[in-house]
Amino acid sequence: MSYSIRFLAGWLLAASLTTLSVGAQAQGTVTLTGKVSGRTNDTIAVSVRENPLDPKEQITYARLDDKGEFRMALKLDGPARADLVYGDDVADLFLEPGDALDIRFRGSNMAGSVRYKGKGADANTYLTDVAEQFIENDGFQVLPDNIMLYEPGFLSFLDYRRKEENKFLKNALEDNKFSEAFRHYAQAEIDYSYANDRLTFPDLREQVVATEGRLKMSPAFYEFLNDKSLTNNAQAMQSEMYQEFLLNYVHYLANSNGKLRTHPDFYQACYDIAKTQLSGPVRPIIMGRVLQESFRFGHVKQSAAMLADFRTVDTKNRYAPVLQQDFDTHKAFAIGAPAPEFRLQTVNGDSVSLRDFRGKLVYLNFWRTTSGLSLRDLPYAADLAKKFEGKNIVFINIALDENEGAWKQLVTSKRLPGVQVRATGGMRSPILRAYALDDVPAYFLLAEDGTFLNTKPKRLSSRAAVDEIKESFGKASTYTSLLSNEASK
């Protein structure tokens, strides 16, 4: 029931499938049997994420026989959130060791026709009913319409939604035999959907409602965070919304302490908050979530230091190997990693290397003369170069053109500013692989020491590009200073 999260893509774990034990539970088997009427696929699958920090899932497949019937069994260490997958259709599952679930649906509409029988049926029928009653109902979702509300109206909407959800759960509890684990899960989904949507409302509204500025919230808006049970609730461990709320809560506390995402020490601040203010089994998970953000958007040396510290917390080594692999995957293009060196020929026949511009901020623009988007950015590139004329920045425009003549003609006839170079081989050039490019235009902002500062800076045509560049001068030395301070502690 992650209403607003279901509509967002990015580095949130929307619809994550988490398997976590509640207390000491022995591994057990879940048996799933069923039938697909009017099958449109030959296989059905159940996917479970065993480690909340690992994107890889445990996937169990079953083949449908000539009658559309199937049977599968999977091992679980405890109650688990899972997905039932048939073609492009997905349905939520809640599974527990010992469940023997019979599943039947129409192949053309699994989500709308699925029915359950057997042990575990009550819980999964409830999930299906909740999806129909609340998730598929725009009136109960933050996006797209309720985000337009102001504070009083939005709180009224959240309170009404929570009241209706609790009423729905209360009725279900009277009519069904739910396990203790599922009761805690169902209640946590309600409580933390409310808490997360309330906490993130100001930020989300500012992003979505472009016609208005950020709302100034009343002092009472955040009073619900004074309930300390919100942040230390072992019974909510199965709920993906619990973990999502805690991550956003850590972000909120960092912001309240004056740390913004654009600040060099933002992820370090979030990591320290998660480490000192959270407890129990969820603590290393949220610390790991912060680390994963830092791997993608933070400084590589800062991330490495936090990862080393994390190993002292993850004493059972459950999460550290996954995080190490994630760090290794992203470290080549993280802030502070050295940008790949190159030596290319200019339009005048000279050659220049990236090293030649050490000591200057470098804005790299990969383009080609046959790219419409690249050509559209040319006037903006000229305007940006003019704005920073005489400043300690160089704009290097790397053309990935196979036709050298066409490139030279365009550069000279348009008198394109900045350093104009061409990579031989066009879209098969080694530099394309070195910078992991899929297409052009593509942009990189490099610090004065030749390291990555931003692998996705604002486009040349963006009004925010000017402010972003202004804020980037000397930023590498700020990171270095912060790292030195951490080392001296």
Backbone torsions as a table, in degrees:
resi	resn	phi	psi	omega
1	MET	NA	38.9	-179.5
2	SER	-87.0	82.4	-166.1
3	TYR	-61.3	-58.5	-177.7
4	SER	-73.0	-33.8	-177.0
5	ILE	-64.6	-33.6	-178.6
6	ARG	-61.8	-19.2	-177.3
7	PHE	-98.6	2.2	-176.0
8	LEU	-116.2	140.5	175.3
9	ALA	-100.6	-139.1	-179.0
10	GLY	67.3	-167.7	-161.3
11	TRP	-84.6	35.3	170.2
12	LEU	-90.5	154.6	179.3
13	LEU	-93.5	66.2	178.7
14	ALA	-68.0	140.4	-179.7
15	ALA	54.1	37.2	179.4
16	SER	-70.9	151.4	-177.9
17	LEU	-112.5	105.4	-171.4
18	THR	-112.8	130.4	175.4
19	THR	-110.3	114.2	-179.6
20	LEU	-141.0	138.3	-180.0
21	SER	-79.1	142.2	172.7
22	VAL	-105.4	104.9	-174.7
23	GLY	75.2	-166.8	-178.7
24	ALA	-89.9	107.9	-178.7
25	GLN	-126.3	136.5	179.3
26	ALA	-76.4	153.5	177.0
27	GLN	-64.7	142.7	-179.7
28	GLY	-142.2	172.8	-176.5
29	THR	-106.9	139.1	172.2
30	VAL	-111.1	128.3	178.5
31	THR	-109.4	127.7	178.7
32	LEU	-120.8	124.6	174.3
33	THR	-127.5	166.3	178.0
34	GLY	167.4	-170.6	-177.8
35	LYS	-147.3	139.1	176.8
36	VAL	-109.8	119.6	178.4
37	SER	-87.1	133.3	-179.7
38	GLY	61.4	53.6	-173.3
39	ARG	-60.6	142.7	177.7
40	THR	-117.4	-2.5	178.5
41	ASN	-142.4	158.2	-178.3
42	ASP	-94.2	-11.8	-177.3
43	THR	-132.0	157.4	174.7
44	ILE	-132.4	152.0	-176.0
45	ALA	-141.8	154.7	171.1
46	VAL	-123.7	127.7	179.7
47	SER	-116.0	135.6	-179.7
48	VAL	-133.0	133.4	174.7
49	ARG	-94.7	115.2	-176.2
50	GLU	-81.3	-29.6	-178.5
51	ASN	-120.0	118.4	-175.4
52	PRO	-63.9	-13.6	178.3
53	LEU	-101.7	0.3	-178.1
54	ASP	-111.3	120.9	-179.6
55	PRO	-68.2	-18.4	-179.4
56	LYS	-70.4	142.6	-177.7
57	GLU	-117.7	151.3	171.0
58	GLN	-83.6	114.0	-175.8
59	ILE	-113.7	126.3	177.4
60	THR	-113.6	125.8	-177.5
61	TYR	-106.6	153.2	171.6
62	ALA	-140.9	139.8	178.5
63	ARG	-93.0	138.6	176.8
64	LEU	-79.6	138.1	176.6
65	ASP	-84.5	-171.1	-176.2
66	ASP	-62.5	-22.9	179.3
67	LYS	-92.4	-0.3	-177.8
68	GLY	82.9	13.7	-178.2
69	GLU	-93.1	154.0	-179.4
70	PHE	-146.1	163.7	175.5
71	ARG	-151.4	135.7	176.5
72	MET	-149.2	158.6	177.1
73	ALA	-137.5	141.5	177.7
74	LEU	-140.1	150.5	-179.8
75	LYS	-94.1	137.2	177.1
76	LEU	-132.8	146.6	176.4
77	ASP	-87.4	-11.5	-178.8
78	GLY	178.2	-174.0	177.7
79	PRO	-53.8	141.9	-174.4
80	ALA	-144.6	140.8	167.0
81	ARG	-83.9	139.2	-176.7
82	ALA	-147.4	171.9	175.0
83	ASP	-121.6	133.8	169.1
84	LEU	-94.1	121.1	-172.3
85	VAL	-119.6	126.2	175.8
86	TYR	-137.3	107.0	-174.3
87	GLY	61.7	-124.9	177.7
88	ASP	-94.6	1.9	-176.7
89	ASP	-95.5	140.9	-178.0
90	VAL	-135.2	138.8	175.6
91	ALA	-130.6	142.0	178.8
92	ASP	-72.0	143.5	174.6
93	LEU	-130.9	150.6	168.5
94	PHE	-126.3	115.8	-173.5
95	LEU	-118.2	146.4	176.3
96	GLU	-135.2	147.1	177.6
97	PRO	-52.3	132.4	-178.8
98	GLY	97.9	-11.8	177.8
99	ASP	-62.2	142.5	173.4
100	ALA	-133.0	92.7	-167.0
101	LEU	-106.4	129.9	173.7
102	ASP	-102.1	125.8	-173.7
103	ILE	-122.6	128.3	178.4
104	ARG	-135.3	140.1	179.2
105	PHE	-163.2	168.4	175.0
106	ARG	-86.8	135.7	-177.1
107	GLY	-62.5	-28.0	-178.5
108	SER	-82.2	-11.2	-176.6
109	ASN	-158.2	71.6	-177.0
110	MET	-62.9	-52.1	-174.9
111	ALA	-58.6	-34.9	-176.5
112	GLY	-88.3	-10.3	-175.0
113	SER	-126.5	-1.4	-173.8
114	VAL	-64.8	138.6	178.8
115	ARG	-136.1	145.3	-175.3
116	TYR	-122.5	147.2	171.4
117	LYS	-140.1	162.0	177.3
118	GLY	92.8	-172.9	-178.2
119	LYS	-68.8	122.9	-176.3
120	GLY	101.9	-4.8	-176.4
121	ALA	-67.5	-39.4	-176.3
122	ASP	-59.4	-45.7	-178.4
123	ALA	-63.7	-43.5	-175.9
124	ASN	-76.2	-29.1	172.6
125	THR	-65.9	-40.1	176.6
126	TYR	-59.2	-44.0	179.7
127	LEU	-61.7	-40.1	177.7
128	THR	-64.1	-42.5	179.9
129	ASP	-66.8	-39.1	178.2
130	VAL	-63.6	-40.9	179.0
131	ALA	-60.4	-43.6	-179.1
132	GLU	-70.0	-40.1	-174.3
133	GLN	-76.5	-37.9	-171.4
134	PHE	-118.5	-51.1	-173.1
135	ILE	-67.7	-39.2	-179.4
136	GLU	-84.4	2.5	-177.8
137	ASN	-105.1	111.2	-177.7
138	ASP	-56.8	-28.8	-178.1
139	GLY	-64.7	-19.9	-179.4
140	PHE	-104.6	8.0	-177.6
141	GLN	-107.6	146.7	177.4
142	VAL	-66.0	-46.5	178.1
143	LEU	-102.5	146.1	6.1
144	PRO	-95.7	-15.4	-168.6
145	ASP	-94.5	-41.9	-173.1
146	ASN	-68.0	-17.0	177.5
147	ILE	-67.5	-18.4	-179.9
148	MET	-76.2	-14.9	-177.1
149	LEU	-67.9	158.6	172.0
150	TYR	-90.1	176.9	-171.0
151	GLU	-52.7	-52.5	-178.1
152	PRO	-59.4	-44.5	-179.0
153	GLY	-66.5	-37.9	-179.3
154	PHE	-68.7	-42.4	177.9
155	LEU	-64.6	-36.7	177.1
156	SER	-63.4	-41.1	177.2
157	PHE	-62.5	-46.8	-179.2
158	LEU	-63.3	-42.7	-179.9
159	ASP	-63.7	-41.4	178.7
160	TYR	-64.5	-44.4	-179.7
161	ARG	-61.6	-46.4	-179.8
162	ARG	-62.3	-40.5	178.5
163	LYS	-60.5	-46.0	-179.2
164	GLU	-67.0	-38.6	178.6
165	GLU	-65.8	-42.9	178.7
166	ASN	-64.6	-38.1	177.2
167	LYS	-64.2	-41.3	179.7
168	PHE	-63.6	-43.3	179.4
169	LEU	-66.8	-41.1	179.9
170	LYS	-59.5	-44.4	178.8
171	ASN	-64.5	-38.9	179.8
172	ALA	-66.5	-37.1	179.2
173	LEU	-64.9	-32.8	179.3
174	GLU	-73.0	-29.1	-173.2
175	ASP	-99.7	-12.1	-173.0
176	ASN	-131.5	162.9	175.8
177	LYS	-105.2	91.9	178.5
178	PHE	-92.2	146.8	173.7
179	SER	-72.0	162.9	178.0
180	GLU	-61.3	-41.0	-179.7
181	ALA	-61.1	-41.5	-178.5
182	PHE	-72.1	-36.0	177.6
183	ARG	-60.2	-44.3	178.5
184	HIS	-63.8	-40.6	179.7
185	TYR	-63.2	-48.5	-177.7
186	ALA	-61.9	-41.1	179.1
187	GLN	-68.4	-39.5	179.7
188	ALA	-63.8	-38.1	178.9
189	GLU	-61.1	-38.4	177.4
190	ILE	-68.9	-50.5	-175.0
191	ASP	-64.0	-41.6	-174.1
192	TYR	-88.1	-18.7	167.8
193	SER	-64.8	-43.6	176.8
194	TYR	-61.2	-52.5	-175.2
195	ALA	-63.1	-42.2	-178.0
196	ASN	-69.2	-42.6	179.7
197	ASP	-66.3	-35.4	177.8
198	ARG	-69.4	-43.5	-177.9
199	LEU	-65.2	-38.8	-174.2
200	THR	-92.7	-3.8	-176.7
201	PHE	-53.7	-50.3	-178.1
202	PRO	-59.3	-43.0	-179.7
203	ASP	-67.2	-45.9	-177.4
204	LEU	-65.7	-40.5	179.6
205	ARG	-63.9	-40.9	179.2
206	GLU	-61.4	-36.4	179.7
207	GLN	-72.9	-37.5	-171.9
208	VAL	-88.0	-41.1	-175.6
209	VAL	-92.5	90.1	-174.0
210	ALA	-74.6	-16.2	-175.3
211	THR	-83.9	-8.2	-179.0
212	GLU	-130.7	156.5	175.2
213	GLY	-78.3	-179.5	180.0
214	ARG	-67.3	136.5	179.1
215	LEU	-72.0	142.8	172.5
216	LYS	-94.5	114.7	-173.6
217	MET	-83.4	151.9	177.6
218	SER	-70.1	156.9	179.1
219	PRO	-56.9	-28.7	-176.2
220	ALA	-79.4	-11.5	-173.4
221	PHE	-60.4	-39.0	-175.5
222	TYR	-97.6	8.5	-177.4
223	GLU	-63.3	-24.8	-179.3
224	PHE	-63.3	-21.0	179.5
225	LEU	-72.5	-11.6	178.6
226	ASN	-70.3	-14.8	176.9
227	ASP	-75.7	100.6	-174.2
228	LYS	-66.6	-20.4	178.5
229	SER	-66.0	-18.3	178.6
230	LEU	-61.6	-36.9	-172.3
231	THR	-98.2	-2.8	179.1
232	ASN	-139.5	78.8	-172.6
233	ASN	-131.3	87.6	-177.0
234	ALA	-61.2	-27.3	-179.0
235	GLN	-73.0	-10.5	-178.4
236	ALA	-99.5	8.3	-171.3
237	MET	-58.7	-29.6	179.4
238	GLN	-73.1	-18.9	-173.2
239	SER	-80.1	120.3	176.3
240	GLU	-64.6	-28.8	179.8
241	MET	-70.8	-28.7	176.1
242	TYR	-62.1	-48.5	179.3
243	GLN	-66.5	-38.5	179.2
244	GLU	-65.1	-41.2	177.7
245	PHE	-62.1	-45.5	-177.7
246	LEU	-63.1	-38.0	177.1
247	LEU	-63.8	-44.9	178.7
248	ASN	-68.0	-31.2	176.6
249	TYR	-64.9	-41.8	176.7
250	VAL	-63.2	-42.6	176.1
251	HIS	-59.6	-43.2	-178.8
252	TYR	-62.0	-44.9	179.8
253	LEU	-64.0	-38.8	177.3
254	ALA	-63.2	-44.2	177.1
255	ASN	-60.7	-40.9	-179.6
256	SER	-64.6	-25.3	177.1
257	ASN	-90.3	12.1	175.8
258	GLY	87.1	10.6	-179.7
259	LYS	-99.2	124.6	177.6
260	LEU	-108.8	161.8	-179.8
261	ARG	-59.3	-27.2	-179.3
262	THR	-79.1	-9.7	-179.2
263	HIS	-79.6	140.7	-177.3
264	PRO	-59.6	-26.6	-176.9
265	ASP	-105.0	19.2	-176.6
266	PHE	-61.5	-49.4	-175.3
267	TYR	-71.7	-32.0	174.3
268	GLN	-63.9	-41.5	178.3
269	ALA	-63.2	-43.1	178.9
270	CYS	-63.8	-41.7	179.6
271	TYR	-61.4	-45.4	-179.7
272	ASP	-64.2	-38.4	178.5
273	ILE	-64.4	-46.9	179.4
274	ALA	-61.4	-38.1	-177.3
275	LYS	-69.7	-39.2	-173.7
276	THR	-92.8	-26.1	-172.6
277	GLN	-107.4	-11.0	177.0
278	LEU	-105.8	160.5	-179.5
279	SER	-147.6	172.2	177.2
280	GLY	77.5	-170.3	-174.9
281	PRO	-65.7	-19.8	-179.2
282	VAL	-79.9	-18.5	-176.4
283	ARG	-57.3	-54.1	179.4
284	PRO	-65.2	-26.4	178.7
285	ILE	-67.0	-46.1	-179.3
286	ILE	-70.9	-37.6	173.8
287	MET	-59.4	-40.7	177.4
288	GLY	-65.7	-37.7	177.1
289	ARG	-62.5	-41.4	177.5
290	VAL	-63.5	-41.8	177.7
291	LEU	-60.0	-42.7	179.5
292	GLN	-62.6	-35.4	174.0
293	GLU	-65.6	-43.3	-178.9
294	SER	-64.0	-37.1	178.1
295	PHE	-58.5	-33.2	-176.2
296	ARG	-91.9	-33.0	-171.8
297	PHE	-126.1	-5.9	-177.1
298	GLY	-104.1	-176.0	-178.2
299	HIS	-79.7	136.2	-173.0
300	VAL	-61.5	-39.5	-178.8
301	LYS	-73.4	-34.2	175.8
302	GLN	-64.5	-43.4	178.9
303	SER	-61.9	-43.3	-179.2
304	ALA	-62.2	-40.3	179.2
305	ALA	-66.2	-41.9	178.4
306	MET	-66.6	-38.0	179.1
307	LEU	-64.0	-39.1	177.1
308	ALA	-63.8	-40.1	177.9
309	ASP	-67.3	-36.1	-177.7
310	PHE	-59.8	-32.1	-178.8
311	ARG	-63.2	-26.0	177.9
312	THR	-76.3	-18.8	177.9
313	VAL	-91.5	-41.5	-178.8
314	ASP	-84.8	67.6	-172.5
315	THR	-65.4	-24.6	178.6
316	LYS	-89.2	1.4	176.5
317	ASN	56.7	38.0	-179.6
318	ARG	-81.7	-37.3	-172.9
319	TYR	-107.4	-26.5	-174.0
320	ALA	-57.5	-42.9	179.1
321	PRO	-60.4	-39.4	178.2
322	VAL	-65.7	-42.5	179.7
323	LEU	-67.1	-38.2	177.9
324	GLN	-61.3	-42.4	178.5
325	GLN	-64.2	-40.7	178.2
326	ASP	-64.3	-42.7	178.4
327	PHE	-61.7	-44.7	179.9
328	ASP	-62.3	-33.2	-179.8
329	THR	-68.5	-35.5	-171.7
330	HIS	-104.2	-11.6	-170.0
331	LYS	-66.3	-25.6	-178.0
332	ALA	-65.1	-27.5	-178.1
333	PHE	-120.0	21.3	177.0
334	ALA	-81.0	160.5	174.2
335	ILE	-57.7	132.1	179.8
336	GLY	95.1	-11.9	176.1
337	ALA	-79.6	142.7	-179.2
338	PRO	-67.0	132.0	177.4
339	ALA	-70.8	142.5	179.9
340	PRO	-57.6	133.2	-179.7
341	GLU	-73.0	153.1	175.2
342	PHE	-152.5	156.7	170.4
343	ARG	-133.8	118.0	-173.7
344	LEU	-131.0	160.5	-177.8
345	GLN	-91.4	135.2	177.9
346	THR	-82.2	173.8	-179.8
347	VAL	-66.7	-21.4	179.2
348	ASN	-91.3	1.5	178.7
349	GLY	93.9	-4.4	175.8
350	ASP	-78.7	169.5	175.0
351	SER	-122.3	143.8	178.4
352	VAL	-133.3	151.7	175.9
353	SER	-119.4	163.0	176.9
354	LEU	-63.1	-35.0	-179.2
355	ARG	-61.5	-26.3	-179.8
356	ASP	-60.8	-21.6	-174.3
357	PHE	-107.9	16.4	177.2
358	ARG	-59.7	134.4	-175.9
359	GLY	102.2	-9.6	177.8
360	LYS	-117.1	150.4	168.8
361	LEU	-68.4	137.5	-177.3
362	VAL	-123.5	126.0	174.7
363	TYR	-107.5	110.5	179.7
364	LEU	-92.5	132.7	177.8
365	ASN	-125.8	107.7	175.8
366	PHE	-89.8	127.6	-175.5
367	TRP	-151.7	178.5	170.5
368	ARG	-155.3	155.3	-172.8
369	THR	-70.7	-16.2	-179.5
370	THR	-96.3	5.7	179.2
371	SER	-97.1	119.2	-179.8
372	GLY	-61.0	-41.7	179.1
373	LEU	-64.4	-39.6	178.6
374	SER	-63.5	-43.6	-179.3
375	LEU	-65.6	-35.1	-179.8
376	ARG	-67.0	-26.7	-178.9
377	ASP	-82.9	-10.4	-175.3
378	LEU	-56.3	-47.7	179.3
379	PRO	-62.0	-35.8	179.6
380	TYR	-69.1	-35.4	177.9
381	ALA	-63.6	-41.4	179.2
382	ALA	-65.7	-40.7	-179.3
383	ASP	-66.3	-40.5	-180.0
384	LEU	-66.4	-42.0	178.8
385	ALA	-62.1	-37.7	179.5
386	LYS	-67.6	-39.8	179.9
387	LYS	-61.6	-32.6	-176.4
388	PHE	-107.9	20.3	178.2
389	GLU	-61.2	130.6	-179.2
390	GLY	85.9	-5.3	178.6
391	LYS	-90.6	167.4	-175.6
392	ASN	-82.8	59.2	179.8
393	ILE	-144.6	145.5	175.4
394	VAL	-125.9	137.7	177.5
395	PHE	-102.1	111.5	-179.5
396	ILE	-105.1	119.3	-177.8
397	ASN	-106.5	112.1	-175.3
398	ILE	-105.0	110.0	-179.0
399	ALA	-85.8	132.6	176.8
400	LEU	-104.5	58.0	-177.0
401	ASP	-105.2	133.0	172.8
402	GLU	-78.4	-30.4	-179.0
403	ASN	-87.8	96.2	-177.3
404	GLU	-64.0	-37.8	-178.1
405	GLY	-63.2	-44.7	-180.0
406	ALA	-63.4	-38.7	178.7
407	TRP	-65.2	-48.6	-179.4
408	LYS	-60.1	-42.0	-178.4
409	GLN	-62.3	-43.3	-179.3
410	LEU	-66.7	-44.5	-178.2
411	VAL	-62.3	-45.0	-177.2
412	THR	-75.3	-40.4	-177.7
413	SER	-68.4	-35.2	-179.9
414	LYS	-90.6	-6.1	-177.7
415	ARG	50.0	53.3	-176.3
416	LEU	-65.9	133.7	-177.1
417	PRO	-79.4	176.1	178.2
418	GLY	79.1	-173.3	177.8
419	VAL	-87.4	119.3	-177.0
420	GLN	-108.1	114.7	179.9
421	VAL	-131.2	163.4	-179.7
422	ARG	-130.5	139.1	176.0
423	ALA	-98.3	116.3	-179.9
424	THR	-64.2	146.4	-178.6
425	GLY	98.8	-8.1	177.7
426	GLY	58.0	-129.5	-177.6
427	MET	-76.1	2.8	173.3
428	ARG	-110.1	13.1	-178.4
429	SER	-68.3	144.8	176.9
430	PRO	-58.0	-30.4	-178.6
431	ILE	-65.9	-29.3	178.2
432	LEU	-63.7	-42.3	178.0
433	ARG	-70.4	-37.8	-178.2
434	ALA	-61.6	-35.2	-179.6
435	TYR	-101.1	10.7	175.4
436	ALA	52.3	48.3	-177.8
437	LEU	-89.6	138.6	173.1
438	ASP	-98.2	-33.3	-176.9
439	ASP	-163.3	175.7	176.4
440	VAL	-122.8	157.2	1.7
441	PRO	-74.1	151.9	175.2
442	ALA	-142.2	146.0	-171.9
443	TYR	-131.7	147.6	174.7
444	PHE	-141.5	141.7	175.9
445	LEU	-114.1	121.7	-176.5
446	LEU	-110.9	141.3	179.1
447	ALA	-75.7	170.7	-177.3
448	GLU	-61.6	-21.2	-179.9
449	ASP	-93.7	9.7	177.1
450	GLY	82.8	12.7	179.0
451	THR	-101.7	160.0	177.9
452	PHE	-66.2	134.0	174.5
453	LEU	-111.5	-32.6	178.9
454	ASN	-159.6	119.3	179.4
455	THR	-89.0	-5.0	175.5
456	LYS	-141.2	63.7	180.0
457	PRO	-70.2	168.6	177.8
458	LYS	-60.5	142.7	-179.8
459	ARG	-64.5	158.4	179.9
460	LEU	-55.1	-32.1	-177.2
461	SER	-82.9	-6.6	-177.1
462	SER	-81.6	135.8	177.2
463	ARG	-64.7	-27.5	-178.7
464	ALA	-75.6	-11.3	-178.4
465	ALA	-61.2	-37.7	-178.5
466	VAL	-63.3	-48.4	179.9
467	ASP	-64.2	-38.8	-179.5
468	GLU	-62.9	-42.2	179.6
469	ILE	-67.4	-42.0	179.3
470	LYS	-58.7	-38.9	-178.6
471	GLU	-76.1	-10.4	-174.3
472	SER	-90.4	-18.1	-179.9
473	PHE	-62.0	126.2	176.7
474	GLY	75.0	6.6	-175.8
475	LYS	-67.6	-32.6	179.6
476	ALA	-60.9	-39.6	179.6
477	SER	-68.3	-29.6	176.2
478	THR	-65.3	-44.9	176.6
479	TYR	-58.9	-46.1	-179.1
480	THR	-59.2	-41.4	179.3
481	SER	-63.5	-43.4	180.0
482	LEU	-63.4	-41.8	-179.6
483	LEU	-65.7	-37.6	178.8
484	SER	-65.5	-40.1	179.3
485	ASN	-64.0	-40.6	-179.7
486	GLU	-65.1	-39.5	-178.2
487	ALA	-66.8	-28.6	-176.7
488	SER	-83.9	-8.2	-178.1
489	LYS	-72.4	NA	NA
